[in-house]
Amino acid sequence: MSFNKSIILYYIIYFIFYITAISNTLLFLDSATEPFGEQAEVTMRTNFWGTLWVCHALLPILRHNARVVNVSSFVSKKSLDQCSPELQAKFRNKDLIQARVLTETRPGDGILLNACCPGWVRTDMAGPNATKSPEEGAETPVCLAMLPEGAKEPHGQLVWDKTVQEW
């Protein structure tokens, strides 16, 4: 039996992020007793540094016309919206930093990188009252992953409900 290496790599990466996200979520419930500094360090190591390290390792080996989809959350945008205009100006970009790096280092390769929010999905973490089924939550990430060869957009964007959001 022959396996597509790209599909296997996708599932390995997905599994790593899934396990990391679950581990991170389970570590720090509302009743967590760990000091805030420890919680912050683990959360940053998982959500920021972990993503950055995986990007540094894998972006150089992507094939032409690859699609990279970072499943994220609307919470980061919502939090940024509540900051002062001065602080927002420091953190807002027209595109994702890794997308900019890809554009600069691999121009013409047709690689598109986006982040998306699947919405409030009925999972063990969100619970049964969430508004979307897992199938509905998968629509935006799958749509981004399946963008046709030759597509130029979206790239470096935050997308939810298949709509590009303003950063």
N, C-alpha and C positions, 0 to 999 in steps of 0.2 A: 504494500500500500504506500502510495506517495503522498506526502504532506506538503502543503504550501508553507515555506519557511516564514513568509510574512504573517500568515494567519497564526502560526504557532507563536511567533514573537509577540504579536498583538495580545494573545491570551496570557502569555507569561507576564507581560507588562500590566495588563488589566488585573491579573491576580495579585501582583505585588501591590498595586495601588489600592485594590479592594481590601486586602488584608491589612495594609497600613492604615487605611481610613477606619476600618472596624476597630483595630487595636487602639488607635488614637481616640476614637469615640468612646469605647468601653472604658478606657483608663480614666476619663474625666467627666463623669456624670455630675449632675448638680450636687450630689452628696460627696464629691471627691474631697479627700482629706489632705492630699498633697499640697504643699505650699504653691501659691500662685506662680512664683518664679519657675518652679519645676514644671508646672503645667504649661506655662508659656514656652519654655525651652523645648519640651517634647512636641508641642503643637507646631512651633516654627520649624523644628528639625523635620517633622513629617510633611507638613503642608507647603512650606516654602523651599527649604533646602533639599528635601527629597525629590521634589519636582524638578528643581534646578539640576541636581546631580543626574537624574535620569535623562533630562534633555541634553546635558553635556555629553553623556555617554552614547545616546542613540541618534541625535540629530545628524552627526557626521556620516552615519551609515544608511540614512534613508535613501531610497531609490527615487529616481525622477518621478514627479507627479504624485508623491506620497501625500497622505492626509494625516495630520496630527490633530487630535481632539482632546483637549484637557477638560474633563468633566469637573465643573466648579459649582459655585453657588451664587445666587443673587445677593447673599448676605454681604459679601465683600463690597459690591457696588453700593448697596444700601448704607453700609457703614461709612463709605467714602462720601456719599451724598450728605451725610450729617456733619461732616467736618467743616471747618472754616474755609472760606474761599482761598485763603493763602495756602493752607495745607493741601487742599484739593489740587491746586495748581502744581504743587510739587510731585504729586503722585499720578495725576491723570496724564495719559498718553493717548495719542490717536490709535495706537495699536499695541499689541503685546510685545514686550521686549524680545522674547525668543523669536517672534515672527520677524522683527526687524533684523535680528542677527541672521536668520535664514536668508532674508532678502539680500543682505550685504555679502554674505559668504557663499551663497549658492544661487546667484542670479540666473534666471533662465531655466532653473530645474523644475519649475512648476509646483513646488511644494507649498501646500497651504496649511497654516497652523491657526487654530481658533480655540477659544474656550467657550463652553456652553453650560447652561444651567438646565437640568432636566425638569425642574419644577419640584413641587412638593409631591413626592412619589410614595405610594403605599409600600413601605419596606419595614423591616424590623426596627430600623432607626426612627422613621417618621411615624409609624403606627398606622392603624386602620382608618383614621380620619383624614389622611392625606387625600388631596383632590385628584391625583392622577394614578392610573394603573402603571405597573412597570412597563407595559407595552407603550403607553402614551409617553412616559418619561424617556423612553429610548428613541423616540422619533427624531428629536433634534440632533443628538450625537450621531445617529446613523445617517441622517441627512448630510451632516458635515463630512462624515467619513466616506460617503459615497459620491461626493462632488465629482463631476465628470472630468476626465483628462482635458487639459486646456483651459479649465475654469481659472479665472483670475481673482475672484472674490467669492465669498468673504475671505479675508486673510488678516490675521492679527486682531480679530474682533471678538466681542462677547456676544453670544447668541442665545436667546431663549425663545421658545415657541416658534422656532425657525425664523426669528426676526432679529436682525442686528440691533444691539442696544448701544446707546451713547454711553461712553465711559464717563 
